Amino acid sequence: MRGKIIGLTGGIGTGKSTVSQMLRDLGAFVVDADVWARRVVEPGSEGLREIVEVFGEGVLQPDGTLDRKKLGTIVFQDEEKRLKLNRIVHPRVQQGMWQETADYWKDHPGEPVVWDVPLLIEGTAKRFVDEIVVVYASPATQLRRVMERDGLSEEEALRRIQAQMPIDEKRAVATHVIENDGPLEFTREQVQALWQKLRAESRSGHSSSR
């Protein structure tokens, strides 16, 4: 039996990865789009072959693996190239996520599954989720965290933030919002309450029949 797919998203520097780990700690089954994004471009994969075809061999490391940092620099500065990359990677990622989810439901029918997807709302994955959880932090907090985490200048960090949909726009379409501007304990309390609610709904048989 199909359970609900809960889409988890946020923006750069909002703390989505922190919330994702909290959910795992509570026993949630999390299907991670970033994990699949790496798998579908492993050496020998069709995804990597297509990326080299479009972007050239300069995006490869000497050992033949994808130089994600170099490719990231290219696509963050050019919207058209970013869209080209998405068209190569996203369908393959979604196929892998569906397979992982279906395999889980064979042994855990009706259980909710969390899809951790950075570009959930911008991309096509939102069509497949039943509810959307947005991890929110104010733009000022985002900027500070990205600068500290990645060692970027304010200008570089802003460019990365502005390459994404504004976090307030994501918040507007959320089913649930996790506020992550404050202390970690406050975030954890919200995550625990949300997961208890989702599990209770699945036990009550309210899962979608789509």
N, C-alpha and C positions, 0 to 999 in steps of 0.2 A: 504493500500500500504506500502511495506517495504521501510524504509529509509536506510541511511547508518549507519553502526555501526562503531563508531570511538573508537579504542582501545587506552586507556591512560595508560601509564606505565612509569617506571623510575627505580631507584635503591634505596636502603636504604639510607636515608639522602639526596636525590636529591630534595625533595620538591614536590613530586607528590600529596600529600594530599592538599597542599596549592593551587596547580593549579586546582585540582578537585573542591575545594570550590569556586575558582574564576569562574569556568565554571558554577557552580550552581547559583552563584550570577547573572550571565548573562542570566539565564533562561534555561540552558541546563538540559536535563533529564539525570541524571547520575545513572547508575546501578553499584553498588559497590560490587566487589567480596568479600571484607572483611566482609561486612554485611552478605552476603550469607554463607560465611565460618563459621560464628558464628551460623547462623540459622540451618545449616545442622548437627551441633553437639550439639544441645540443649538436655537437659535431656529427655529421652524417644525416641530419634531419632535413626533411623537405623545407621546413621553415627557414633554416639557416641558408640553404641553397638559394632560396628566393630573396632573402635579405641581401646576400652578396651580389646577386644579379641586379638588384635595384640600387644598392649603395656602394658597391665596389669592394674589392678585397681589402681596402684600407680599414674596414671595420672589424677585421679579424686580428686576433693576437697571434704571435709567432707559432703557438701550439695548435692553431686552427680553431680555437674557441672564439666566441663572439666577444669583442671588446665593448661591453655594455656602456662604459663611461664615454668612450669616443662616439658611439652611436647616439647616446643620450644628448651629448653636446650638439650634434648635428640636428637632431629633431626638435630640440627645445628652441632652436633659433629659426626654424622654418616650418610653418604650419602645414604646408603641402606635404613635406617629407614625413612629418609626424603622422599625418593621415594615411600615407602610403604604408608606413610601418604598421599602423593599427590594422589595416586591411589584411596584412600578411599574418599577423600574430593572433588577433582577437578570435577569429573563427576556430582556429586550432585550439586555443586556450579553452573556449567554451565547450568544445567537443570533449576535451579531457576532463573538464569539471563535471559535465553531465555523466560521464562514465563512472567517475569516482563516486558521485552522488547515488547513482543507480546501484552500484555495488554495495554501498552502505545500507540502502533501504532493503536489500535482499535479506539482511540479517537483523535490521532494526526498522521494521515497517511502521510508517506513520510518524516517525521521529522528525523533529525539525532539523534542518541542516543549514549551517551558516555559510554563505558564499562571501568570502573576503575579497572584494573587488575595488581597487582604487578608482577606476573610471566607470563605476557602475552606472551612474546616472547619465553620463555623457555617451556611453556606448550602447550596444544592443543587449547586454546582459540583463538590463532592467526589465526586459520583456519576460524574463523567466523567473523573476522573484515575486513572492507573494507580499512581502513587507520589506520596507527599507529602513535600516538603522543608520543614521548619520552621526558620526563622532564630530562634535563641534568644538572649535576653539576660535577665539576672536582673531581677526586678521593681524593684529599687533602681536598676539601670542605666536601665531604661525610664523611670522617674520623672525621673531627672536629665536624660536626653536630651530628653524631651518639654518639660520646663520651659525648657531652654536653647534648643531649636529654635524653639518657638512663643511664647516669652516669656510663659508662663503661670505663675500662682501654683501652689503645691503642691496646693491644693484643686482648682483647675481641671484640672490635669494628672491628678490621681488620678481625677477624675470621668470623664475621657476613657479612661483605662486600664481603669477598672472597668466601662465600658460594653461592653467586649470580653470574650470568653472568656479566662480566665487563661492566660498563656503556658505554664504547666506542664501544663495540660490539653491544649493543642495538641501539646506535645512528646510526650505519652503516646501519641498516635495517629500520630506521624510515621514514615515509612519511613526517612528520613535527617534528621539534625539538624546544622545549621551553628551552631557556638558563636561568638557575636559579642559576647562581653564583653571580650575582650582586644584585642591589637594588630591592626590592619588586615591586616598581613602573614599572621598566623595564620589569619584568616578567608579570605584569598585562597588560601592553601595548601589549605584544606578544600574550597573551591569548585572549584579546579582538579582535585583528586583525584576529586571526585564527578562532574564533567562528563566526565572521561576514562573513568570507569566506565560512565556512561550511554551514551556513544558506543560503547564497546567492546561493550556488550550489544546495541545496535542493529545493529552490524556483524555480530555473531554470529547475527543472526536471531532474537533472543529477544523481539522486540517483540510486544506483545499483538495477537491477531487479532480482538479484539472490534470 
